[in-house]
Amino acid sequence: MKWSVDIKGTLSPLSILTAFWQKPNTIAYPTVKKVTAKGYRGFHTNLLKDCIGCANCQDVCMNEAIDMIPIEEDKNTKNSSGCIPRIDYGRCCWCSLCTDVCPPSSLKLEEDCIWANDNSNNFLYMPKDK
């Protein structure tokens, strides 16, 4: 049996050293934010001055991610029920059906979509008032 040195096989692991001079393929997230696409479905916003508390969003939600909770202060005289929607982002699938059935169009989806937390109670989200 003849023995020979495999130079190519021996040196091929060293080819990874060329990666030191390449630009990264990822972005540095906290400092550089990626531009979201137009029409992206992110978190909910609710114009509390327009919300009438009709609970259509709760009725149409197939994942039962929306429930109506009473509000302490009266922000809207048109809100006869005195309740506003609360979204459980652990159950929400961002289908946007709730925004489609909102009669005054007070419930909308914004472009903000990053939410990370280790406490599951923080996923019960009150829509922001824009």
N, C-alpha and C positions, 0 to 999 in steps of 0.2 A: 504494500500500500504506500502510495506516494503522498507525502504531506506538503500542503501549500498554504501560504498566508493569504487570507481574504482581506485585502486592503479596503475595498469598498464597504464591506460589511462591518469592518472595525471602525471606520471613520464616519459612517452614516449617522450614528447618534449625535455626533458633534454638529450636525447641520442645524440643530435647534438654536445654536448660538447666533444665527442670522436674525432671529426674532428680536434680538436686542435693538436692532436698528430700524425696525418697522414701526409704523404708527399703530396705536391700538384701534381695534374695531368697535369698541364700546365708548359710551360717553361717561364723563365724570358727573353722575347724576345730581348730587346736591348743588353743585356749582353751575352745571350746564343743564338746562331743562330742555327736553325735546318738545318741539312744537306739535300740538295735537291736531288731528285732522278736523276740518270743519264738520259740524254735525255729530261729533263724538259724544257718546252718552256717558256722562260722568255722574257726579253727585247731584242730588235734587236741590232745587231752590224753590222757595214758596213765597210769593209776594203776600205777606200776611194782611196787607191793607186791602187786597182783592179776594182773598180766600173766603168763601161763603160757608165752609164747613159741611158740604153736602155729602161727603163720604163716598162719592163715586169712585175715587181712586182706591179706596179700601175694597169696594165691591168688585172691581174689575181685576184686582191683583190675584193672579192665579197661584202665587206662592204664599199668600197670606202674609206678605212682608209689611203691609201697611195697616196700622190701627190708629183710630182717632182718639186723641187724649184731650182732656179739657185744658184750657189755658187760664192762667191766673189773671192776667191783665187784658182788658178789652182793647185790642188794636184795630178792630173793624166793627162798625155798626151793622154791616150786612151779614156778619157771621151769626146766624140765628141759633145754631147749635152750641156755640161756644167751644168748639173742638177744632183742632188742627191735626193734620196727619203726622205720624211718626213712622219712619222707615227703618226696618231691621235689615241692615246691609249683609247680614249673615244669610238671609233668605232671598234678597232681591237679585233678579237676573238681568236687570237693566233693559227690560223689553220695551219700556216707554209707553206702555198702555195707559198708565196712570196719567201721564201728561196729555194723552190724546182725548181722554174723557172728561178732563177738567173744564167745566162750563166757562168760568171766567179766565181760563188759561193762566192761572196764578202758579201752578206747579209746572216747573220746567227742569230740564237736565242741563247742567253746565259742563264745562270741559275739564274741570278739576277731577282727578280720578285716583289719586294716590292716598291710601289710607292703610296704615299698618299699626297694630296695637296688640299687646298681649292680653288685654282684658276684654272678654267677650261682651261685657255690658256696654262698652263704648261703641259697639256697632249698632246700638239703638240710637238712631240719628234723627235729631230734630232738623228739618230743613232750614237752611239759612234764609234770612230775610234780606233780599238784595235791595 
